């Protein structure tokens, strides 16, 4: 069996609407890359302030984002990670955390703004972005119509797009 590392996707179990405290964790690491969520982060810190050891890292530009993997390497086993960021930054931080040894269960992600959804064309093997409400799209690479399936491929990093001929679809 081949192991595929977890990736962040629209229906990922690590994406949450609100951070929750994990009582089985000794330390909490909060990464905030979205200044708009400062109030939400502060409310969470107020909730945990006296109960748990925590560390807050605020990322205001790309330079610290590049060095985030060094922060993860210094964490002790059993640290719970909380990420608050826009989609692209959240994917970067999530990927660095997974590469450093965090499991998907040890990460909660609060996305600010729109989430991104990708579709993998099984005809030409290209990945493209699709709106969250789309049920079918046209592949920008091979121009075939794709029905967006319900399954996400961790290896392909997108929902599977199945080719079909719209001329034969009955309403």
Secondary structure, DSSP 8 states (H G I E B T S, - for coil): ---------TT-TTB-SS----TT-SEEEEEE--GGGHHHHHHHHHHHTTTSEEEEEE--SHHHHHTHHHHHHT--TTEEEEEEE-HHHHHHHHHHHHHHT--GGGEEEEE-S---EEEEETTT--EEEE-TT-SEEE-TTT--EEEEEEEEETTTTEEEEEE--GGG---
